[in-house]
Amino acid sequence: MSEYKINISYQQAWRGKDYCIQQIRGSPYESFEMLPYYCYNLERKNEGTVTRIKTDEKGVFEMLFIALGASIRTFVNYLRPLLIIDAAHLKGQYKGTNLIAVGMDGNNQIVPIAFGICKGETGPCWSWKMSNLQRSIGDNPSLLFISDRHAAIALAVQNEFPLAYHVDIQPDAYDKLCQLGPQRWSRAHCPLVRYNYLTSNSVESVNACTVVYMKLPVLKLAETYRAMVQEWYYKRRKVAVGGKQSAKKMMKSAKWVVCGVTDHQYQVYDGRYNRQVDLQTGTCQCRKWQLSGLPCGHVIAVTRYLGLTDCVQYVSDWFKKPKYQGTYAEPIHFIGNVQEWEFP
């Protein structure tokens, strides 16, 4: 500080910096005190929103769970039943862990579904979060979870979503699968490719988007998450999904040979194998159609043989334009300034 002819100690400089940060971001302690009122007003402004705060016997904060109502309805009504979950460590005064669950829309864009804060990535924390998530979206045999190999996640999914399927991605094993190539996987017994998705990179991307906010007090962090979802919904509401999902397959299958078997069954020679396509049952012997929800090259060849202009009717609902538009039809509402809140 010689430039300003001021002589202060390191401790004084640190306290001054801390005071300035609190003036800008708010007090971390007061942020926890205001959290119940934030959750109350968030539920008031966004219908169907689920918020839960867990405290210990002394009333001290332990865990937070937030799932916006629009996100819940989006996942249940418009997205493929796929959830990718992970955690990131907070850097603020009280530390803690940020737990996130995201889905994927028909254009393979990330859709945040639920957000939470807890003391650490432990079994009780994941179990509490997953139990609240289960109450929000339900459980069914078609639901697929993707995560890293954290044992607490596997146990929580098993206990709270007994009907769902859980795939934990091990980095070494994943690299080996990539080296071998999809043609070497046992697709008939691997639900991992059921919804045309393979990695947990999506939730890592959300963590990367919020990494600069990990030092914020809990109230600011929760509001940053809500504002991010609001912005994504607004921008994507203006965009219609294109047909790029099938463009490469159409080109690849242009010269494949199709022969009719019955009114709904066809034999397709792709230059290497003969595959049978059944349009009535929605199956192809290569199994890519059933597992991904998108028509494989054999189905596209059949539609071309039948003189159809496109193969949209053979695409799973969550990849179709109406579903994509419905995904972002609902707005995410902001809750206003603190002075405008209700304090029950």
N, C-alpha and C positions, 0 to 999 in steps of 0.2 A: 504493500500500500504506500510505498515511498513516493509514488507519482502524485498522490493526493496529500502527502505529508501527514498521514494518519498512522498511528502505531497501535495496532490491536493484536491480541493473541489469536491463536488458531481457534480456540474454543469460542471466542467472541465472534469470529468470522463465521463459524459453523452455525452458531445460534442465530446470527443475523440472516444467514441464508435460509435456515429452517423457518424463521418467522415470515420471510417473504414468500416462501413456497406455500405456507399455510394461508397467507392472505389471498393467494391466487387460487389454490385448490380446495381450501377449507381444511379444518382440523380433522385428522383421521379419527380421533376419539368422538368428536361430535358427529362425524359421518355415520358411525355405527349407531349412535343415538337416534338419528333421523331415518335410519333404514326402514323401520316398520311403517312410518308415515309415507315414505316413498313407495313401498310395496302396495299400501292401501290405495294411494292415488293412481298408481299404475294400473291396478285392477279396475278402478272406476273408469278410467279413460279408454281402456282396451278390454272389451268384453271377452270373457272366457279365459283371461290371463290367470295363470296359477303361480302364486308366490308362497314360499314357505321359509320361515326362519326358525332355526333350532338353537336353543340356548341350554346351558347347563342348569343345575339346581339353584345356582346363585344368580341366574339371569344373564350370564355372560355369553356373548355371541359364540356360536360354534359353526353353524353352516347356513348357507343361503341357497335357495333354488328359485329360478325364474323361468317360466315358459310362457311367452306371449300368446294370447288367444289366437291371433291370426296365424302364427307359426304352427300351433297345434292343429288347427283346422286345415292348414295347407298340407301338413304331413299326412293326416288321416284321409283326406279327400282327393289329393292331387299328386302326391309323390309315390314313387316305388317304395315298398316297405324296407328301406335300407337306412340304417343309422350308423354313423362313424363317430366314435367317442375317443376323447383323449383329455389330458390335463396339462397345464402350464403353471409354473411357479410365479407367484407375485413377488414384487420387489419393494413394496411399501414398508411402512414402519412396523406393521403387524404381520408381514409375510403372508403365508397361506398358499393355497393352491386354487387355480381356476379350472373348473370342470366344464367341458363343452360337448354338446351332441349336435351333429349337423346331418342333414339329408342332402340329396341331389335331385335337381329338377330335370325335366325332360330334355334340357339343353346342356346337361352335365355342369350346371352351375351350383355353387354351394348355397344351401339354405339353412341358416342357423335355426335350431329347434329349441334347445334348452341351454341354460347357462347357470353356473353355480359357483359358490366360493366356500371353501372349507379350510380346516387347519392343515391338512396334509392329504396325500394320495394314499389313504389307508382303507382297509376293508370296511369299517363302519361308515366312513364318508361316502365311498362308492355305493354301498348298500342303501344308504339314506337317499342319495341322489337318484339311484335307479328305481327305488320304490316310488318316489314322487313322479318320475318320468312314466312309470307303468300306469299310475293313476291318471295321468294326463292323456296318454295315447293308446293305452290298452296293450294286450298281448295277443299274438296269433302265430300260427305255424309258418306263415309266409315271411315273418319279420326276420331280417338278417342284421346282425351287429358286426362291425369291423373295428378292431382296436389293436394296440400293441400287446405284448405278451405279459402285461402286468397281472399278477395272480389275483389281486383284489378285484379287478374288472371282471375277470372270468367268473369268479365266485358270485359277484353281485348280479351279473346277467343270468347265471344259472338259477339263482334263488328267486329273483324278481321277475324274470321272463322265462319261465320253464318251457314254454311252447316255442320260443324263438331259437334261431340258429346263430351261433357265435363263432366268428373266425378271428383269431388273433395272429397278426402278421409278425413273423420273426424275420428280422432283416436278412440274415444269412440265407434262410430258406427261400425268402422272396427273391433274392438275387439269383439263386440257383434255378428257380422256376422261370425267371426271365431268360436265363441263358438257354434253357432247354426249349423254350417256346411253347405257345399255347397248344400246338398240335400234339405235344407229349403229355398233357395233363389228362387225368381221368375225368372228363367233363360229366360223364354219366353219374358220378358219385360226389361231385364237388359243387356245392351250392355257392361257392365263392364267386363264380362268374354268372350267377343266376340273374343278377340285375346289371350286368355289363359294367361292373366296377370291381377293382382289385386292391386298391391301396387305402391307407389312412391319411394320405397327403392332404385331403380336403380340410380336415380339422386342424392339421398343422398350418395350413394357409390362414385359417381364422386366427390362430395363435400369433402368426406372424403379423397380421393386420393390427392386432391389439397389443403387440409387445411394447410399444412406446407408452402405453397407458397402464402397464403393470405396476407402476409406482404410485398411481392415483389412489386416494381414499376409496373405500368400498362403494360409497354412494356415487361418486364420479365414474367409477369403473362400470357400475351397473347401468348408468345413464349413457355412457359411451357405447356399450353393447346395444342398448335399445336404439340409439340414434343411428348406429351402423346398419341395423336391420331395417329401420325406416328408410334410409337412403337407398339400400339395395332394392327393396320392394318398389319404391317409386321409380327408379331408373329402369328396372326390368319390366315394369308394367307397360312401358312404352315400346318394348321390343317384342316382335313376334318370332317364334321359332322357325328356322329354315329347314330345308330338306337335306342338309349336308350329311346326316347320319347314314344315308344309303347311297350317296353319290359314288364312292369308291367301289362298292359292291356291284352297282349297275354296270360300271365300266369293266370290271373283272369278269362278270358273267355274260358279257355280250355274245361270246361265241360258244357258250355251252349248249349242248344238244338236249332237247326235251322231247320225250315220247309220252303220249297219254296211256294210262292203264285203265282207269275208270273215269267217271264224271268228276271225281274229286281227288283222284290219285294220279301222280305223274312220276316218271322216271327221268332223272337228270344226270347226264354224264358231264363232269366238270374237267375232263382231260386226264383225270387220275382215278376217280371212283364213280360208281353209279350210286346215286342216292334217291330214295323214294320220298316224295313230298305228299302229304295228305292235308289238303286245304280244309277238309271237314273237321278233322281232329286238331288241326293247328300244330302238326309235327313234321319234322324233317329228320332223316336218319343221322345227319351230322350233329344234331341236337343244339346247334347254335341258336336257332330260332326260339326253341323252348326256354333256353337258359338266359338269353339276353333280353328277350322281348322284342327284338328287332328282326325283320326278315333277313335270312341269310341269302347268299348268292343264289342258292338253288330255288328258293321261293321267288326271288326277283326274276330268275330265268323263266319260271312258270308263268308269272304274271305277264311277262313280255310275250310268251308263247300264246297266251289267251287274248292278247291284244288289249290289255288293260293299260290305261295311261299312267298309273302309279300303283304302289303296293301299300298305300296308307291303311287300307282296311285290315291288313295283316300285321300292323304295328300295335304293340301293347298300348293301352290307354294313356299311361303316364308319359309316353313320348309324343303324343298327338298335340296339335296346336290348341284345341279347347282346354286341355288339361294344363298346358303351359300358361295360357292366359289366366285360367282360374287360380293358378298358384299364387299370383301376385295381385289378384283382384282386390283384396282387402288392404286398406291402409293401416300403417302403424302410427298411432297418435302419440304426440308428445304430451307431457303432463303439466307444462307451464312452469312458471317460476315458483319458488318456495312460498312466496307471499300469497299465491293463488291456491295453494293446497288446502285440502280439508284435514283437520287434525282431530280425529275422533277420540 
